[in-house]
């Protein structure tokens, strides 16, 4: 397919040579969803955020990538130094980041990497009132898909239990939901102020992340108390925002999140372990310091992190020694066999290796499947080491 790099260059205000070079280096990928062709930026390129999507339609519609949210390692003095006056505290949800847009009167859900996800697109249409994007076609709804039955970051949230099928004998519940945390112009990437965003979302009855509180930037103790409460509830953390979005948000996560991330990563140690380990261990060190932990608290934290790493890793080694395949498993619901096949083909396009462990047709005609994502490096390297291969 011929791609008009000159038009793309003009639209994005980038030199054409940079665009051509990015295609050659595969920083920009050409993709297709149904009959809709688009390009996606796999990395940040000058002022173009990673995950930016440009549609190859008549209007060359652009959906800017969601900017990376930087992290506070200590709340004090970071909040005092970074924010202007007040700080809005919102809960950080543990799911996957999606931007929902209206392109040529079609609602589409775009992943953080800039790809249209067929699973999420169909779920969004069922879960949310999309009249907002008909009335405001230039905005994008930025949010988090959460729940146990999602194909990227399965994590149980009791508040998103939805009954999929019910008869006199059975109740089948899908744990899946979507919460908007930001509303932006999809081309300029400018955010609505917090109050304006919340009023708009409430008008259309759209689930959204509500503030846990608004504080002066000096009120660090109150914000720490929120973190401790979320940690006790096994929640992910907080996002800190300026009420008028005049500075970029920053995030801060709980000990439970670091523990949970490391536990998952070291189950697939040769695929995820290295990338996950250092940053999360650093967070733990600064958090222990800031919360002024004594010897007992510090020992408890160290034991927790050590168990997350060692127990998960040893269990994976044991599984491979028994001849079992290490997989990350997802249970998903689809309205039709066509929807299911479309998503499985999408995974193949992403070069994700998976096995289908279960497949079931429900009485209402929906499909329930369990797929296992295969982490090849972990399986292969452990197998090799157990046969005597050197590191």
N, C-alpha and C positions, 0 to 999 in steps of 0.2 A: 504493500500500500504506500502510495506517495504521501509524504507528510510535508506540509508547507511550513518549513522552519522559519521562513521570513515572517509569516503572519503570527506564528507563535512568539517570535522575537518581539514584534511590535506590541502584542497583547500583554506580555509579561515584562516589558521594558528591560530586556536582556539582549546582549549582542548575539546576532545569529550564529557566529562562530562558537560561542559558548554553548548554545543549544545543540548544534551539530556534534560538538565534542562530547556533550553529556549523553547523547544518544549512543555514540560509539563506545563510551565507557559504561553504558547501561545504567547510568545514574537516572536516566529517564526511561521508563518502560511504556510500550504501547499495549493497550489492553482493550477488551471488548466485553460488554455486558448486554446480552441479547443482541440487538442490532446497533447498539450505542458504542461508538469508539471514543476512547479517551486516553490521555497520557497521565502518568503519575511520576512524581519526583521521589525517588528512593532515599535521597539525601538532601540536605539543605544546600541550595545553590544561590550564592549571593543573598539577595533579599527574599528569595523564594523558599518558604519553609518546607522541610521534609513532609511528605504526605500530601502536598498540593496536587490537585487534580484539575486538568484542563480538558474540557470536552471538545471534541472535533465536530461540533455542530455549527450551524450558521452564525450563532452569537459568540462562539468560542467561550462558553461560560467557564468561569474559573471558581474553584472552591479552594481557598487557601488552607494550607496545613495548619493544624493546631499547634501553636508555639510550645516548645519544651518548657515545662514548669521547673524552675530551679528549686533547690532544697535548702532549708535551714538546718544546719547541724546543731546549733544552739539557738534557743528562742531569745535569750537575753545575752548580748545586746542586739541581736540581728533585727528584731522588730523595731526597736528604737532607731536604729540606723537606717532601715530600709523604707519604712512607711512614713507618710506625710503627717497624719494625725490619728485617724481612727483605723481600726482593723476589723474586718468582717471575718468571722470564723465559720467555715462550713466543713461538714464531714467529708473526708476523702473516701470514696467508695472503692471496693476491690472488685473491679470488673474490667471491661475493655472499652476504650475510648472510641466514640463514633460521632461523625458529623452527618446530620440529616438535612437534605436540601431538596429543592424543587427545581428540576431541570426539564424544560419543555413540558411542563405539567405532569411530570412523573416524579414521584417521591423516591429518593435513593439514599441508602445508608453507606457512608464511606468510612473505611477503617483508618487507623492512625497512619498506615502506610500508603494511603491514597487509592486503595482498591475498593470497588463496589462489592459488598458482601451480600450474596443472595439470601442467605439465612436471616441476617439482621434486617435487611430491607423488608422482607415479608413480615417479620415479627413486629417491626415498628408500625407498619400499617394496621396491625391488629391491636397494638397496645396503646397507641397515641392518637389524639385528635389532630389530623394534619391540615385542618382548615387554616391554621395559623400560617402555613407556608403558601397557601393559596392567596391569602390576604397580604402576606409580606414575602414575596418570592425572592427578595434579595438577601434574606438572612439565612444563617445556618444555625441549627440547633445542635449544640455541642453537649454531649452527655455520656453517661456510663451505662452500658448494658451489664446488669448484674444477675446473679442467680446460679443455682447449681446446674441448670440445664442450658448452659451456653457453651459454645464450641472452642473457647479460647481461655477463659479464666473461671473455671467452675468454683463457686463459693456460695454457700447457702446463706440466703437472707430470708428470714421468715416473712417479712413484709411483702414479698413478691410471689407468694404462693397463689397460683391461679388454677382453678379446676378446668382441666382439659376435657374430661369425659366423666359422666356420672350416670349410673343406672341403679336399679334397686339392689345390686350386688357389689358394684365397684365404684370407687372414686379414684380417678387418676389425676394427680396434681403436677403441673409444670411449674417449676420454680424459676421464674424469669421475669425481669422487669427493666424499665429504662427510666433514668432520672437525668433531667437536663441540669447542667451546672453553669452553662454560659450561652449567651445569644450574641452572635457576631454577624457583621456584614461579611458575606462569604467572599467578597473580592478584596475589600480593604483590610479585613481581619480586625476591625474596630469592634470593641465590646460595648454592650449596653451597660449603663450603671446598674448596680445591684437592685435597687428598689424598682427601677423601670423594668428590668428583666423579670423580676418576680411578679409585678403587676400584670405584665403581658402574659406570662405563663399561667397565672391564676385565671385570667380572663378566658383562656381556652381550656382550662381544667387539665393542664399538662403536668404530670408528676415532675417535681424538680427538687434539687437539693436546697433545703431551707437553712438559713443562718442559725448556728448554735448560739450566737451572741455577737454583739458589736461592742468593741472595747476601745479604750484609748491605747495607743501603742505602748504605753508604760505599764499596762495592766498584765504583765507577763505571768504573774502567779495565777490569775484566773484562767488564763489560757493553758497553763500547765495542768491545772486541775481538770480541764476538759480532756486533755491528752490522757491523763491517768484513768479517767472514767471510761474513755473509749477503749483503752488497753484492757481494763477489767472486763469489758463486754466483748473482747476479742474482735474489735473493729480495726480498720486500717490506719486511720490517722485524720489529719486536718489539712485543709487548704486555707491559706490566709490571703485576704483580698482587700484592696483599697475600695471603699464604698463607691467611688466614681470610676474605678478601673483605670486610674491615671498611672499606676505602676503595675507591672506584671505580677500575677499571683505567685506565691511560693508555697511549698508543701513541707509537712513534717509528719513522720510516721511513728507508730507505736512499736514497743518492743515485740508485741505479738506478731506484728507484720514482718519484722526482721526474722524472727524465729520461724514463722510459717514459710517465708520465701526460701530460707536456707534449707528447711526440711524438704521442700519440693525440689529445689535445685540439686541437692545431693542425692536424690533418688535417681536423677539423670545426670550424674556427676560429670561425665565427659562431654556432655552437650551444653549444660547450663551452669555447672558448678563454679568455674573460674569467673565467669562474668558476674555472677550473683554474689560471690563471696566477699570480695574486698570492700565494696561500698557499704554493704550491710554490717560488716564487722566494724567499720569506721563509725557508722551511725550509732552502734551500740556503745562504743567507747565514749563518744561525746554526750550521749544521753545519760549514761551512768554518772559522768562528771557533773552535768548540769543539774541532775536531780539529787546530787549530793548523797549518793548511796554509801552506806557504811559497809563494813566487811561482809556482813551476812547478806545484804542485798546484792552486793557485787558478786559474791560466790553463787548466789541463786541465779543471777543473770548468766554467769559463765557456764554453769551446769546446764541451763536451759539451751543456750546456743550450742554447746558441745554435743548435747543429745540430738539436737535438730540435725546436725551435720553427720555425726557418727552413726546414729541409729538408721537413718535413711540410707546412707551409703552401704552399710553392712547388709541391710535387707536386700538391696539391689544385687550385691555380690552373691548372696545366698540364692536369690531367684535364678540368676544365670547358672549357678552351679547345679541347680535342679533341672536345668534345661528349659526354663520358662522364659518367655519374652517380656522384657520390661516395656510397658506402654503407659501413657497418660490417657486415662479413660474419660469419655464424655457420653452422657445420655442425652439424646436430643429428640425433639418432637417436630414432625412435619405434617402439614395438612394433606399432602398427597405424595405419591411415589415420584411424580415429576419434580416436586420441590426438593425431595431428598436427593435424587440423582443430580440435580443441578448443583447442590451444595457439594456433593462428593466430587463432582467434576472440577469445581472451583478449588478444592483442596489439591487436586492433581495439578492444576495450573500453577499453584503456589509451590509445587514440588514437595508437598508434605506427604510423608509415607504413613499409611494407616492400615489397620485391619478392622473389619467389621466383626464384632463379637456377638452381637444379637441383633435380630431384626424382627419386628412384630407389627402386625396390622391390628389396630384397635377396632372396636365395634362401631365407632363413629367414622371409620374410614381413614383416620389419621395413622401416621406411622411413627413408631418409636424404635430408635436404633441406639446401640451402644458401639461407639467406635474407639479404637485405641490408637493414639498417635505413637509411632515407633521412633525412638531416639537411637538411631543406628550406631553412632559413635560409642555410646555407653554400652550397648549390647555387645558390639564387636570387640571393643577394647577389653572389657571385663572377661569375655570369653577367651581372648588371646592371652591375657595375663594368667588366667587359671590353667592354661595349657603350657605355661612356662615362658611366654613372650617377655622380653625385657622392656623396661621403660627407658 
